[in-house]
Amino acid sequence: MSSYGVAIIGLGAVGRRFLSLMTAHPRFHVAGAWDPDADACAGAQSAAPELRIGADAAAVMAAPETDLVYVACPPLHHRAHVLAALAAGKAVFCEKPLGIDVEESRALVASVDVSGLPAAVNFVYGSAPAGVELGNRLRAGALGNVTGVELRLHFAQWPRPWQASAAAWLSRRAQGGFVREVVSHFLFLSHRLIGPARIERAALRYPSRSGEMAETHILARLDCDGVPVGILGQAGGVGPDIVEFTVWGDEGSCRVRDWYRLDESHDTAWTEVALGAENPAEAAYLRQLDNLAALLDGEAHSMPSFAEALAVQEVIEALLQG
């Protein structure tokens, strides 16, 4: 089958991750890349010596071998690069969150719709086996009536150590914070599996009165199609990182744990669900690329749409207003 050429815009930790994944995937090859940071470009080229670094973003987008533009830069710049890719007639794969300005993102979604070009946003639970299996069980009625949903997060350090190269913006309120970066993934999952979210109450805490640094705590309650959803998150404090998304039902419950693992309970204990992958994180990313290829092929897929990403962004930005 055909292999799609990808232009990667942004060579931070996530861009380099997908550089490696797309290089190894049979349906993709990296046609070129660009980042305004020369050190980021040098680091990516050191890991992938054959990588072609373009003179600028427009050059790698316009290259005839580029079929798809992967926008992996900070969210402040997503809109500009997505619009440039559409103008170049290229399909788009954009990192989440879609943006930080809701009105700009609404206009962007309209532009994507008008273009008619394939476009998707990288919410990993569009394809991750843990999320897919949770959805299968909900649709089959295996949990009975859903009585509530809980998201619990703890990060000993934010940004996390592997995000150090992006700390300049991830640590700040303007673009970063774990609400945008992490809570958004699970709002996408609850939106897709249960229903649109409505905020009932939300409280956030910031480390200083200046408002420059990102949130350290969130406590919120939402309603998703009649189902109460609780969010408890904290950055800071010695101890293990915690990422747990639990769907409670009156006949059984499931939780997504450590991002990519799934547990179930039908009594008083949790049992891990076998998902058939030795490395569940890698399996999630590869399934995402499988679905991305299906989108480009014009076949059935489960990739998150720009409209879904906008619905998540609207809730996230409202949460950040407390």
N, C-alpha and C positions, 0 to 999 in steps of 0.2 A: 504494500500500500504506500501511498505518497507520504513523503516527509515534509513537514511545514517548516519554513525558515522563520526564525524568531529574532527580532531586534529587542534587546533588553535595555531599558532606560532606567538606570539606577543599579549600582554594583555594590550596595551595602550587603549586610548579612543575608537578607532574604533574596536579593537579586543573585548573589553568588550561589545560594542554595539551589535556585531554579536553573542557574547556568549548568550546574552539575547534573541535575535531574533531567533537564532537556537534552543535554549532550548524550546521556545514557538511554533515553527513551527512543524507541524505534520510529515514532511518528513525528519527532521534532529534531531540528538541528539549529544551532545558534548561528545566525547569519552575521550578526554584528552586535555591538554594545556601545554604550556611552554613559559616562558619569562626569559631572563637573569637577569631581575630586580626582586629581592625578594619582594620588596614592591608592584610591579605590580601584582605578583602572589597572595600575601596576600589580596590585594584589590579585585581581581577577586573572590577568594575563599570566601571572606566575603559576596560578593553579591550572590554567588552560592555555598553553603556549600558542595554540592555533587561533585563539580568539582575536577577531578583528575589531579594534577600537575605532569608532568613527570620529570624524572631526567635530561633529556636533550631533544632537539628537535628530535633527531634520535629515542629516545625511544617512544615518542608519535606517531611519524609517523609509526614506525614498528609494533605497536600494532595491533593484528589481528582484533580488533573491529574498526579500522580506515579505512574508505573507501575514505575519502576526506581530503586533507590538505589545510587549509585556512591560507595563508601567509599574516599576518597582521603586520609585523615588518616594520621598516623604509626601504626606497627603496634601500639603499646601500646593503642590505642583501637579497633582493628578489631572486636574481639569485641563490645564494647558496642553499637556502631552497627549491626553486622550483626544482632544479636539484636533491636534496636529496629525495624529494617526488617522483619524477619520478623513481629514482633508487630503491625506495621501492615499486614501482608498484602502486602508489596511484594517484587518480585524484587530480587536483589542482584548487584552487580558489585563485587568487592572487590579492592583493590590487594594486591600481594604485598610482603613475606612475609605469610602468613596471620596470624601472630602471633609472639610471642616466648616464650610459655609453652606447652609441648607438651600438657600435660594439659588446659589450658583450650581449646586448639584441637581436641583430640579431642572434648570435650563440644560444642564449637561445630559441628563437622561432623555430630554426631548430631542436633543441633537443626535444622540445614539439611535433613538427610535426612527428619526427621519432618515438617517444614513442607510438603514437597512443592512448594515454590515454586522457580521457576527461579533458579539461582545459579551464579556462575562467578568465577574469580580471574584477575587480569590478568597472566598469564605470556605475554609477547608471542609466544613461539615456538609458541603454539597456532595461530597464523595467519600469522606472518611468512613471506613467500615463500621466503626462504633455508632456514628450517627445514622447511617443507612439501616443498620440492624435495629436500632431503637425505633426508627420510623416504621420498619416492617412490623414490629411487635405492637406498636400503637394501632396501626391500621388493622391488624388481625384481632384486636381486642384482647390481647394477652394480659394487659394490665388492668382490665376492667375500666371503670370510670376514673379518669385522672382527677385526683383530689388536690394536687398542688405541685409546684415545681420550685426547686431551690438551686441557686448558684452560689457556691462558696469558693472564695479565692484568697490565697495568702502568698505574697512574694516577699521573701526575706530582703530582697534588694530590687529596687526599680530605678532605672531599667535593669534587666537581668544581665549577668556578666557577658553573655554572648551578644548582647545588644550594645556593647560599650561604644562601638564606632558610631552609633546613632544617638548617643546619650544627649547630645546638644539639643536635639528637638524632642526625643522621647521623654525626657525628664521634665519638659515644660508644658504648661497649661495650653499654650496656643495651638499645638498640634498633637501633643503626646498624651501620656498617662495610660494607666492600665484599663480604664473604662473604655476608651476608644479602641485600644489595641487588643484587649482580651474579652471584656464583657460583650463587645460587638459580635464576636463569633457565636456566643451562646444566645444572644438575642436573635441572630439569624436562624439558629437551630430551632428555638421556640416559635419563632414566626412561621417557619416552614412546617413544623410538625403540629403545632397547636393552634396558632392564630396570631393576628396582629396584636401588638402590645399597647396598652394604655397605662400611663404612669398614675398611680394613686398617691404616692408620697415618695420623696427622695431627700436624703441628706448626705452631703459630702464634707470632708474636712481636708484642708490644705495646710502645708507646713509653715506658711508665713502669710502675713497680711498683704504682702506685695501682690499676690495673685499670679506671680510669674511661674512658679513651680507647679507641677501637676499634682493631682489629688493623692492623698495617702489613704483615705478611707471612703467607703460608700456603704450606705444602708438604704435599701429601696424596696418598695413593693409595687408590682405592676399587675395588671389584669390582662391575660391573653385569652380572649374569647370565653370569659367567665371563669378561667382557671387562675388562681392566685399564684404569682411568681415572686419569690423573695430573692434578693441579691445582698450578699454580705461579702465585702472585699476589703483587704488591707494590704498596704505595702509597708514593709519595715517590721522588725521583730525577729529575734533568733528562732530558727526552726525550719522545718521542711516547707518547700513550696507546696501549695494545695490548689488543685483545680478539680472541682467536682460539680457536676450538673446532674441533679437527681430529679427524676419524674416519679412521683408517688401515685400509685393507683390502689383501688380498693380490692383488687385481686392479685396484684403483684407490683413491683417497682423495679426501675432500672436506673443506673447512674453511669454517666460517662466520667471516667476517672483518669487522672494523669493525662489528660487530653485525648488519648487514643484507645484507652481500654474501656470495656463495658462490663458492668456487673449486673446481676439480677438477684432479686429476692422474692420468695413466695412464702417465707416464714419469718424467722428472726435473725437470719444471717445473710451475708452477701456471698455470691458465688460468681467467679469470673466466667464470662461467656467466651468460648473459643471462637476467635474471628479468623483463624487460619493464616496468620502472618507472624513470623518470628520478630519482625521489626514493624510494629503497628504504625509508627510515625511515617516511615518510608512508604508503607502500603497506602496510607492516606494520600500522600503527595502523588504517588504514581497513579492512583485511581483518579485523582483530579486531572492529571494530564490525559488519561484515557478519555475522560468525559470532555475535556477541552478539544481533543482530536475529533470526537464524535460531533461536537458543535460545529467545527470547521467543515466536517464532512457533510453537514446537513442532516445528520441522523439524530435519533433520540438521545438525550443527555440529561444530566442533573446539575449542570453548572448554574451557579447563582447569577441572576440577571442584574442589570443596573437598577431596575425598578425595585427589586428586593433589597439591594444595597442602600438605596435611597430611604426605604421604609425603616431600615435599621438605623441609618444616620440620623433621621429625624428624632427617633427616640433617644439615641445616645446624646445628641446635642442638647435635648431637653433635660436629660438626667444631669448633664454637666452644669446646668443652670440651677440645680438643686431644687 
